[in-house]
Amino acid sequence: MMKRILKVVLVALMVVASTIRVDAKSTISQRVQNIIDNMSSTDKVAQMIQADTRWITPEEVAEYKIGSILSGGGAAPSTGNQLNNWVDSANSYQQAVINSGGIPLLYGIDAVHGNNNLYGATIYPHNIGLAAANDQQLVENIGSATASEVRAMGANWTFTPTLGVPHNERWGRTYETFGDDVERVTSLGNAYIKGIEKDGSTLSTAKHYLGEGLTTNGTNQGNVELSERDYNDLINANMDNKIVKEILTPYKKAIDQGVQSIMVSYNSINGKKCHGNKDVLTTLLKEKLGFEGIIISDYNGLDQIENQSSYKDKAIACINAGVDMLMVAEQDGDTPRWKNLYNALVEAVNEDKISEERLNDAVARILTAKENIGLLDDSSKAYANKDAQALFGGQEHRTLARQAVSESLVLLKNDTVKDGQTMMQALENMDNLMVAGSAGDDIGKQCGGWTITWQGSTGNTTKGTTIFSG
Protein backbone atom coordinates (compact mmCIF):
# COMPACT_ATOMS: atom_id res chain seq x y z
CA MET A 1 0.00 0.00 0.00
CA MET A 2 2.81 2.41 0.95
CA LYS A 3 4.61 1.67 -2.33
CA ARG A 4 1.42 2.43 -4.25
CA ILE A 5 0.98 5.75 -2.42
CA LEU A 6 4.62 6.70 -3.13
CA LYS A 7 4.15 5.79 -6.79
CA VAL A 8 1.06 8.03 -7.04
CA VAL A 9 2.92 10.89 -5.34
CA LEU A 10 5.87 10.52 -7.74
CA VAL A 11 3.56 10.52 -10.75
CA ALA A 12 1.84 13.64 -9.43
CA LEU A 13 5.19 15.36 -8.94
CA MET A 14 6.22 14.46 -12.49
CA VAL A 15 3.00 15.97 -13.84
CA VAL A 16 3.56 19.16 -11.83
CA ALA A 17 7.19 19.31 -12.98
CA SER A 18 6.27 18.90 -16.64
CA THR A 19 5.32 22.59 -16.86
CA ILE A 20 7.04 25.59 -15.33
CA ARG A 21 5.40 28.99 -14.91
CA VAL A 22 7.48 31.92 -16.09
CA ASP A 23 4.89 34.56 -15.19
CA ALA A 24 1.20 34.83 -14.47
CA LYS A 25 0.22 33.87 -18.01
CA SER A 26 2.97 31.82 -19.63
CA THR A 27 3.41 28.08 -19.18
CA ILE A 28 6.45 26.36 -20.69
CA SER A 29 7.67 22.80 -20.97
CA GLN A 30 10.35 21.26 -18.80
CA ARG A 31 12.58 20.95 -21.87
CA VAL A 32 12.39 24.68 -22.56
CA GLN A 33 13.03 25.42 -18.90
CA ASN A 34 16.09 23.16 -18.93
CA ILE A 35 17.49 24.99 -21.94
CA ILE A 36 16.94 28.36 -20.26
CA ASP A 37 18.59 27.13 -17.06
CA ASN A 38 21.73 26.30 -19.03
CA MET A 39 21.90 29.55 -20.98
CA SER A 40 24.05 32.53 -20.10
CA SER A 41 22.58 36.03 -20.21
CA THR A 42 24.40 36.69 -23.47
CA ASP A 43 22.92 33.51 -24.96
CA LYS A 44 19.47 34.79 -24.03
CA VAL A 45 20.16 38.18 -25.58
CA ALA A 46 21.21 36.47 -28.82
CA GLN A 47 17.96 34.50 -28.99
CA MET A 48 16.06 37.80 -28.85
CA ILE A 49 17.67 39.20 -32.03
CA GLN A 50 16.35 38.69 -35.55
CA ALA A 51 18.90 39.84 -38.13
CA ASP A 52 18.32 40.41 -41.85
CA THR A 53 20.27 37.96 -44.03
CA ARG A 54 21.66 40.86 -46.07
CA TRP A 55 23.76 41.98 -43.09
CA ILE A 56 24.70 38.73 -41.32
CA THR A 57 26.51 35.60 -42.46
CA PRO A 58 25.80 31.98 -41.47
CA GLU A 59 29.11 31.95 -39.61
CA GLU A 60 28.15 35.03 -37.57
CA VAL A 61 24.75 33.57 -36.75
CA ALA A 62 26.45 30.47 -35.36
CA GLU A 63 29.19 32.38 -33.53
CA TYR A 64 26.82 34.76 -31.75
CA LYS A 65 24.06 32.13 -31.26
CA ILE A 66 21.49 34.42 -32.90
CA GLY A 67 17.94 33.17 -32.45
CA SER A 68 16.31 34.24 -35.69
CA ILE A 69 16.91 35.63 -39.15
CA LEU A 70 14.66 37.24 -41.73
CA SER A 71 14.79 38.13 -45.38
CA GLY A 72 13.05 41.48 -45.77
CA GLY A 73 11.29 42.68 -48.91
CA GLY A 74 13.62 42.29 -51.91
CA ALA A 75 16.25 40.36 -49.92
CA ALA A 76 16.95 37.68 -52.51
CA PRO A 77 20.19 35.71 -52.10
CA SER A 78 23.20 37.14 -53.92
CA THR A 79 23.24 34.03 -56.13
CA GLY A 80 19.79 34.68 -57.58
CA ASN A 81 16.06 34.65 -56.93
CA GLN A 82 15.11 31.12 -57.96
CA LEU A 83 13.85 28.55 -55.48
CA ASN A 84 17.17 26.66 -55.44
CA ASN A 85 19.05 29.86 -54.52
CA TRP A 86 16.80 30.40 -51.51
CA VAL A 87 17.02 26.76 -50.45
CA ASP A 88 20.82 26.80 -50.52
CA SER A 89 20.94 30.07 -48.59
CA ALA A 90 18.41 29.07 -45.93
CA ASN A 91 19.99 25.68 -45.39
CA SER A 92 23.44 27.24 -45.02
CA TYR A 93 22.26 29.31 -42.05
CA GLN A 94 20.55 26.40 -40.33
CA GLN A 95 23.49 24.09 -40.99
CA ALA A 96 25.99 26.56 -39.50
CA VAL A 97 23.91 26.82 -36.32
CA ILE A 98 23.11 23.12 -35.99
CA ASN A 99 26.68 22.00 -36.68
CA SER A 100 27.90 24.33 -33.92
CA GLY A 101 25.51 22.73 -31.44
CA GLY A 102 23.15 25.69 -31.44
CA ILE A 103 19.36 25.92 -31.41
CA PRO A 104 17.79 25.91 -34.91
CA LEU A 105 16.66 29.29 -36.22
CA LEU A 106 13.28 30.85 -36.67
CA TYR A 107 13.44 32.21 -40.22
CA GLY A 108 10.90 34.90 -41.09
CA ILE A 109 9.76 36.21 -44.44
CA ASP A 110 7.06 38.64 -45.62
CA ALA A 111 4.89 36.09 -47.42
CA VAL A 112 1.88 38.40 -47.46
CA HIS A 113 0.12 37.16 -50.63
CA GLY A 114 1.93 33.95 -51.36
CA ASN A 115 5.67 33.58 -50.88
CA ASN A 116 5.93 36.76 -52.88
CA ASN A 117 9.66 37.43 -52.65
CA LEU A 118 10.54 34.45 -54.85
CA TYR A 119 10.47 34.40 -58.64
CA GLY A 120 7.98 31.78 -59.76
CA ALA A 121 6.10 31.54 -56.45
CA THR A 122 2.30 31.41 -56.56
CA ILE A 123 0.96 34.94 -56.08
CA TYR A 124 -2.53 35.36 -54.64
CA PRO A 125 -4.74 38.46 -54.51
CA HIS A 126 -3.89 40.85 -51.72
CA ASN A 127 -6.03 40.73 -48.59
CA ILE A 128 -8.28 43.54 -49.79
CA GLY A 129 -9.19 41.32 -52.78
CA LEU A 130 -9.75 38.31 -50.55
CA ALA A 131 -12.06 40.48 -48.47
CA ALA A 132 -14.15 41.05 -51.60
CA ALA A 133 -14.33 37.26 -52.09
CA ASN A 134 -15.26 36.85 -48.40
CA ASP A 135 -14.70 33.07 -48.43
CA GLN A 136 -13.17 31.76 -45.20
CA GLN A 137 -12.34 28.32 -46.59
CA LEU A 138 -10.64 29.87 -49.61
CA VAL A 139 -8.52 32.10 -47.36
CA GLU A 140 -7.62 29.16 -45.12
CA ASN A 141 -6.54 27.16 -48.18
CA ILE A 142 -4.40 30.08 -49.37
CA GLY A 143 -2.78 30.28 -45.95
CA SER A 144 -1.96 26.58 -46.09
CA ALA A 145 -0.58 26.79 -49.64
CA THR A 146 1.50 29.85 -48.74
CA ALA A 147 2.96 28.04 -45.74
CA SER A 148 3.91 25.17 -48.04
CA GLU A 149 5.81 27.49 -50.39
CA VAL A 150 7.48 29.16 -47.41
CA ARG A 151 8.69 25.82 -46.08
CA ALA A 152 9.81 24.87 -49.58
CA MET A 153 12.48 27.59 -49.54
CA GLY A 154 13.50 27.02 -45.92
CA ALA A 155 11.69 29.71 -43.92
CA ASN A 156 9.30 28.73 -41.12
CA TRP A 157 7.70 32.03 -40.10
CA THR A 158 5.39 34.26 -42.15
CA PHE A 159 4.79 37.90 -41.25
CA THR A 160 1.11 37.76 -42.14
CA PRO A 161 -1.83 38.46 -41.89
CA THR A 162 -2.55 42.13 -41.28
CA LEU A 163 -5.46 42.59 -38.86
CA GLY A 164 -5.77 46.37 -39.06
CA VAL A 165 -9.18 47.93 -39.64
CA PRO A 166 -8.61 50.96 -41.91
CA HIS A 167 -10.80 54.04 -41.59
CA ASN A 168 -9.05 56.18 -44.19
CA GLU A 169 -8.17 55.16 -47.75
CA ARG A 170 -5.27 57.61 -47.73
CA TRP A 171 -3.39 55.12 -45.60
CA GLY A 172 -1.18 53.51 -48.24
CA ARG A 173 -1.30 50.01 -46.78
CA THR A 174 -5.06 49.54 -46.90
CA TYR A 175 -4.55 46.84 -49.55
CA GLU A 176 -2.82 44.65 -46.95
CA THR A 177 -6.00 44.56 -44.82
CA PHE A 178 -9.28 42.70 -45.14
CA GLY A 179 -11.22 45.96 -45.34
CA ASP A 180 -12.98 48.18 -42.82
CA ASP A 181 -15.53 45.68 -41.46
CA VAL A 182 -14.16 44.32 -38.18
CA GLU A 183 -16.19 41.10 -38.45
CA ARG A 184 -14.75 40.36 -41.88
CA VAL A 185 -11.23 41.26 -40.76
CA THR A 186 -11.63 38.91 -37.82
CA SER A 187 -13.11 35.97 -39.72
CA LEU A 188 -10.80 36.11 -42.73
CA GLY A 189 -7.68 37.06 -40.79
CA ASN A 190 -8.10 34.12 -38.49
CA ALA A 191 -8.90 31.77 -41.36
CA TYR A 192 -5.53 32.81 -42.82
CA ILE A 193 -3.80 32.10 -39.49
CA LYS A 194 -5.50 28.70 -39.27
CA GLY A 195 -4.29 27.80 -42.76
CA ILE A 196 -0.70 28.90 -42.17
CA GLU A 197 -0.35 27.02 -38.89
CA LYS A 198 -2.40 23.99 -39.96
CA ASP A 199 0.42 21.48 -40.42
CA GLY A 200 2.35 22.68 -37.36
CA SER A 201 5.57 23.60 -39.18
CA THR A 202 5.07 27.33 -39.80
CA LEU A 203 4.37 30.33 -37.58
CA SER A 204 1.93 33.05 -38.60
CA THR A 205 1.95 36.65 -37.38
CA ALA A 206 -0.98 38.87 -36.47
CA LYS A 207 0.05 42.44 -37.30
CA HIS A 208 0.48 45.34 -36.85
CA TYR A 209 -0.43 45.74 -33.19
CA LEU A 210 -2.12 48.11 -32.34
CA GLY A 211 -4.52 50.54 -33.99
CA GLU A 212 -3.02 50.85 -37.45
CA GLY A 213 -5.50 52.12 -39.98
CA LEU A 214 -6.99 54.41 -37.32
CA THR A 215 -4.29 57.08 -37.37
CA THR A 216 -5.21 60.74 -37.80
CA ASN A 217 -5.62 61.59 -41.51
CA GLY A 218 -4.64 58.02 -42.40
CA THR A 219 -0.96 58.87 -41.91
CA ASN A 220 1.31 55.84 -42.21
CA GLN A 221 3.18 55.28 -38.93
CA GLY A 222 1.06 58.11 -37.53
CA ASN A 223 -0.83 58.68 -34.28
CA VAL A 224 -4.08 57.15 -33.01
CA GLU A 225 -5.94 59.69 -30.90
CA LEU A 226 -8.07 58.28 -28.07
CA SER A 227 -9.84 60.01 -25.22
CA GLU A 228 -8.54 59.25 -21.73
CA ARG A 229 -11.58 57.10 -21.09
CA ASP A 230 -11.17 55.14 -24.34
CA TYR A 231 -7.47 54.63 -23.67
CA ASN A 232 -8.13 53.31 -20.17
CA ASP A 233 -10.85 51.02 -21.51
CA LEU A 234 -8.40 49.79 -24.13
CA ILE A 235 -5.68 48.91 -21.63
CA ASN A 236 -8.29 47.16 -19.48
CA ALA A 237 -9.64 45.29 -22.52
CA ASN A 238 -13.14 46.61 -21.95
CA MET A 239 -14.97 45.09 -24.91
CA ASP A 240 -18.15 47.01 -24.03
CA ASN A 241 -16.43 50.09 -25.45
CA LYS A 242 -17.22 50.29 -29.18
CA ILE A 243 -13.78 51.60 -30.18
CA VAL A 244 -11.96 49.03 -28.05
CA LYS A 245 -14.10 46.25 -29.46
CA GLU A 246 -13.17 47.21 -33.01
CA ILE A 247 -9.45 47.50 -32.26
CA LEU A 248 -9.11 44.35 -30.17
CA THR A 249 -11.59 41.86 -31.62
CA PRO A 250 -9.36 40.53 -34.45
CA TYR A 251 -6.42 40.11 -32.05
CA LYS A 252 -8.51 38.58 -29.27
CA LYS A 253 -9.83 35.98 -31.70
CA ALA A 254 -6.33 35.30 -33.01
CA ILE A 255 -5.01 34.79 -29.47
CA ASP A 256 -7.92 32.53 -28.56
CA GLN A 257 -7.15 30.52 -31.71
CA GLY A 258 -3.49 30.18 -30.70
CA VAL A 259 -1.60 32.56 -32.99
CA GLN A 260 2.09 32.25 -32.12
CA SER A 261 3.44 35.71 -32.89
CA ILE A 262 2.22 39.29 -32.97
CA MET A 263 4.11 42.13 -34.65
CA VAL A 264 4.12 45.62 -33.15
CA SER A 265 2.98 48.61 -35.21
CA TYR A 266 5.12 51.62 -36.05
CA ASN A 267 2.25 53.93 -35.09
CA SER A 268 1.71 55.78 -31.83
CA ILE A 269 -1.30 55.85 -29.52
CA ASN A 270 -1.83 59.26 -27.94
CA GLY A 271 1.69 60.25 -28.94
CA LYS A 272 3.49 57.21 -27.53
CA LYS A 273 5.04 54.71 -29.94
CA CYS A 274 3.63 51.21 -29.55
CA HIS A 275 7.17 49.74 -29.55
CA GLY A 276 7.84 51.44 -26.22
CA ASN A 277 4.36 51.26 -24.69
CA LYS A 278 4.30 48.84 -21.74
CA ASP A 279 0.57 49.45 -21.23
CA VAL A 280 -0.16 48.15 -24.73
CA LEU A 281 2.41 45.34 -24.92
CA THR A 282 2.60 43.91 -21.40
CA THR A 283 -0.47 45.03 -19.45
CA LEU A 284 -2.95 44.61 -22.29
CA LEU A 285 -1.47 41.98 -24.61
CA LYS A 286 0.33 39.65 -22.21
CA GLU A 287 -1.66 40.11 -19.01
CA LYS A 288 -5.23 41.06 -19.99
CA LEU A 289 -5.46 39.15 -23.28
CA GLY A 290 -3.23 36.30 -22.13
CA PHE A 291 -0.97 36.18 -25.20
CA GLU A 292 1.76 33.57 -24.69
CA GLY A 293 3.56 33.79 -28.04
CA ILE A 294 6.33 36.03 -29.36
CA ILE A 295 5.92 39.79 -29.53
CA ILE A 296 8.21 40.83 -32.38
CA SER A 297 9.13 44.36 -33.40
CA ASP A 298 8.59 45.63 -36.90
CA TYR A 299 11.59 46.26 -39.16
CA ASN A 300 13.97 48.47 -37.14
CA GLY A 301 10.91 49.46 -35.11
CA LEU A 302 12.88 50.22 -31.97
CA ASP A 303 14.61 53.10 -33.80
CA GLN A 304 11.44 55.18 -33.57
CA ILE A 305 10.96 55.08 -29.80
CA GLU A 306 10.77 58.65 -28.56
CA ASN A 307 12.46 60.40 -25.62
CA GLN A 308 15.53 58.14 -25.56
CA SER A 309 18.97 59.61 -26.15
CA SER A 310 20.77 56.55 -27.54
CA TYR A 311 20.21 53.37 -29.51
CA LYS A 312 20.97 51.42 -26.35
CA ASP A 313 18.31 53.30 -24.38
CA LYS A 314 15.77 52.71 -27.14
CA ALA A 315 16.55 48.98 -27.09
CA ILE A 316 16.16 48.87 -23.31
CA ALA A 317 12.83 50.70 -23.51
CA CYS A 318 11.59 48.36 -26.22
CA ILE A 319 12.50 45.17 -24.34
CA ASN A 320 11.19 46.45 -21.02
CA ALA A 321 7.92 47.47 -22.66
CA GLY A 322 7.39 43.81 -23.56
CA VAL A 323 8.90 43.16 -27.01
CA ASP A 324 10.47 39.69 -27.03
CA MET A 325 12.36 39.74 -30.33
CA LEU A 326 13.89 42.72 -32.11
CA MET A 327 13.94 42.72 -35.91
CA VAL A 328 17.01 44.64 -37.08
CA ALA A 329 18.58 45.40 -40.44
CA GLU A 330 21.04 47.70 -42.23
CA GLN A 331 24.32 49.10 -40.95
CA ASP A 332 25.55 51.93 -38.76
CA GLY A 333 28.69 53.00 -40.55
CA ASP A 334 30.72 49.83 -41.09
CA THR A 335 29.00 47.88 -38.33
CA PRO A 336 25.84 45.83 -38.88
CA ARG A 337 23.06 47.14 -36.68
CA TRP A 338 22.35 43.70 -35.22
CA LYS A 339 25.86 43.67 -33.75
CA ASN A 340 25.37 47.11 -32.18
CA LEU A 341 22.08 45.86 -30.74
CA TYR A 342 23.72 42.72 -29.36
CA ASN A 343 26.44 44.73 -27.63
CA ALA A 344 23.93 47.27 -26.29
CA LEU A 345 21.69 44.59 -24.80
CA VAL A 346 24.59 42.70 -23.23
CA GLU A 347 25.72 45.95 -21.57
CA ALA A 348 22.18 46.70 -20.43
CA VAL A 349 21.81 43.27 -18.84
CA ASN A 350 25.17 43.58 -17.09
CA GLU A 351 24.05 46.96 -15.75
CA ASP A 352 20.74 45.46 -14.50
CA LYS A 353 18.75 47.72 -16.83
CA ILE A 354 17.00 44.62 -18.20
CA SER A 355 16.09 42.03 -15.59
CA GLU A 356 16.76 38.30 -15.79
CA GLU A 357 13.02 37.78 -15.39
CA ARG A 358 12.34 39.85 -18.53
CA LEU A 359 15.00 37.89 -20.45
CA ASN A 360 13.54 34.58 -19.32
CA ASP A 361 10.01 35.58 -20.34
CA ALA A 362 11.17 36.57 -23.83
CA VAL A 363 13.39 33.53 -24.39
CA ALA A 364 10.73 31.13 -23.06
CA ARG A 365 8.30 32.45 -25.66
CA ILE A 366 10.87 32.14 -28.46
CA LEU A 367 11.95 28.62 -27.50
CA THR A 368 8.34 27.52 -27.06
CA ALA A 369 7.57 28.64 -30.61
CA LYS A 370 10.58 26.65 -31.83
CA GLU A 371 9.35 23.66 -29.85
CA ASN A 372 5.83 24.01 -31.27
CA ILE A 373 7.05 23.70 -34.87
CA GLY A 374 9.29 20.76 -34.05
CA LEU A 375 12.72 22.37 -34.11
CA LEU A 376 13.66 21.15 -30.62
CA ASP A 377 12.51 17.59 -31.39
CA ASP A 378 14.26 17.17 -34.73
CA SER A 379 16.75 19.70 -36.09
CA SER A 380 16.30 18.30 -39.62
CA LYS A 381 12.89 20.05 -39.65
CA ALA A 382 14.76 23.35 -39.78
CA TYR A 383 15.89 22.71 -43.34
CA ALA A 384 13.92 23.45 -46.52
CA ASN A 385 11.14 20.91 -47.04
CA LYS A 386 11.71 18.76 -50.13
CA ASP A 387 8.10 17.55 -50.37
CA ALA A 388 6.91 21.16 -50.42
CA GLN A 389 9.41 21.98 -53.18
CA ALA A 390 7.52 19.63 -55.49
CA LEU A 391 4.41 21.81 -55.06
CA PHE A 392 6.15 25.19 -55.29
CA GLY A 393 4.58 27.37 -57.97
CA GLY A 394 2.82 24.29 -59.33
CA GLN A 395 -0.58 23.66 -60.86
CA GLU A 396 -2.36 22.87 -57.59
CA HIS A 397 -1.46 26.21 -56.04
CA ARG A 398 -2.03 28.17 -59.25
CA THR A 399 -5.50 26.65 -59.59
CA LEU A 400 -6.23 27.92 -56.09
CA ALA A 401 -4.91 31.36 -57.07
CA ARG A 402 -7.12 31.37 -60.16
CA GLN A 403 -10.13 30.60 -57.96
CA ALA A 404 -9.16 33.45 -55.65
CA VAL A 405 -8.86 35.87 -58.55
CA SER A 406 -12.24 34.79 -59.93
CA GLU A 407 -14.01 35.11 -56.58
CA SER A 408 -12.44 38.45 -55.75
CA LEU A 409 -13.38 40.24 -58.99
CA VAL A 410 -15.56 43.28 -58.35
CA LEU A 411 -18.05 44.31 -61.03
CA LEU A 412 -18.30 48.11 -61.04
CA LYS A 413 -20.90 48.56 -63.76
CA ASN A 414 -23.23 46.23 -65.69
CA ASP A 415 -25.45 48.22 -68.03
CA THR A 416 -28.18 46.71 -70.20
CA VAL A 417 -26.71 46.68 -73.71
CA LYS A 418 -28.91 44.63 -76.08
CA ASP A 419 -32.28 42.87 -76.06
CA GLY A 420 -32.55 43.25 -72.29
CA GLN A 421 -29.19 41.61 -71.71
CA THR A 422 -26.64 43.08 -69.35
CA MET A 423 -23.03 43.57 -70.40
CA MET A 424 -21.96 40.43 -68.52
CA GLN A 425 -24.74 38.33 -70.06
CA ALA A 426 -23.74 39.44 -73.56
CA LEU A 427 -20.00 39.09 -72.98
CA GLU A 428 -19.49 35.56 -74.30
CA ASN A 429 -20.91 36.46 -77.71
CA MET A 430 -18.81 39.60 -78.20
CA ASP A 431 -16.13 39.57 -80.88
CA ASN A 432 -14.02 42.43 -79.58
CA LEU A 433 -12.97 43.28 -76.01
CA MET A 434 -10.92 46.25 -74.90
CA VAL A 435 -8.37 45.96 -72.08
CA ALA A 436 -7.54 49.55 -71.16
CA GLY A 437 -4.77 51.08 -69.11
CA SER A 438 -1.04 50.49 -68.72
CA ALA A 439 -1.60 47.81 -66.08
CA GLY A 440 -3.62 45.63 -68.45
CA ASP A 441 -0.56 43.79 -69.75
CA ASP A 442 1.85 44.31 -66.86
CA ILE A 443 2.19 41.44 -64.42
CA GLY A 444 4.21 43.58 -62.01
CA LYS A 445 1.50 46.22 -61.70
CA GLN A 446 -1.23 43.62 -61.43
CA CYS A 447 0.54 41.86 -58.55
CA GLY A 448 1.10 45.15 -56.71
CA GLY A 449 3.20 45.72 -53.61
CA TRP A 450 5.12 43.04 -51.75
CA THR A 451 5.94 41.25 -55.01
CA ILE A 452 9.62 40.35 -55.51
CA THR A 453 10.48 43.71 -53.91
CA TRP A 454 8.90 45.55 -51.00
CA GLN A 455 6.73 47.96 -53.00
CA GLY A 456 6.59 45.86 -56.16
CA SER A 457 7.54 47.16 -59.59
CA THR A 458 6.44 47.24 -63.21
CA GLY A 459 7.30 44.71 -65.90
CA ASN A 460 7.72 40.95 -66.03
CA THR A 461 8.79 40.64 -62.42
CA THR A 462 7.55 37.05 -61.97
CA LYS A 463 5.72 34.23 -63.73
CA GLY A 464 2.06 34.87 -64.39
CA THR A 465 -0.69 35.62 -66.89
CA THR A 466 -1.80 39.23 -67.35
CA ILE A 467 -5.42 40.19 -67.98
CA PHE A 468 -4.61 41.08 -71.60
CA SER A 469 -2.70 37.91 -72.39
CA GLY A 470 -5.40 35.85 -70.67
SULBEL-V749868 format. One record per run of one state. SS is the DSSP state (alpha for helix, beta for strand, coil for the rest). FROM is the first residue (numbers start at 1). TO is the last residue. If there is no record, write none. Layout:
SS	FROM	TO
SS	FROM	TO
This chain:
coil	1	1
alpha	2	17
coil	18	18
beta	19	21
coil	22	26
beta	27	29
alpha	30	37
coil	38	40
alpha	41	47
coil	48	48
beta	49	52
alpha	53	55
coil	56	57
alpha	58	64
coil	65	67
beta	68	71
coil	72	82
alpha	83	99
coil	100	105
beta	106	109
coil	110	126
alpha	127	133
coil	134	135
alpha	136	153
coil	154	156
beta	157	158
coil	159	161
beta	162	162
coil	163	173
alpha	174	176
coil	177	181
alpha	182	196
coil	197	202
beta	203	203
coil	204	205
beta	206	209
coil	210	215
alpha	216	218
coil	219	222
beta	223	224
coil	225	227
alpha	228	235
coil	236	241
alpha	242	257
coil	258	260
beta	261	264
coil	265	267
beta	268	269
coil	270	271
beta	272	273
alpha	274	276
coil	277	277
alpha	278	288
coil	289	293
beta	294	296
coil	297	300
alpha	301	304
coil	305	310
alpha	311	321
coil	322	324
beta	325	328
coil	329	330
beta	331	332
coil	333	334
beta	335	336
alpha	337	350
coil	351	355
alpha	356	372
coil	373	378
alpha	379	382
coil	383	385
alpha	386	389
coil	390	394
alpha	395	408
coil	409	415
beta	416	418
coil	419	420
beta	421	422
alpha	423	429
coil	430	437
alpha	438	441
coil	442	442
alpha	443	447
coil	448	470
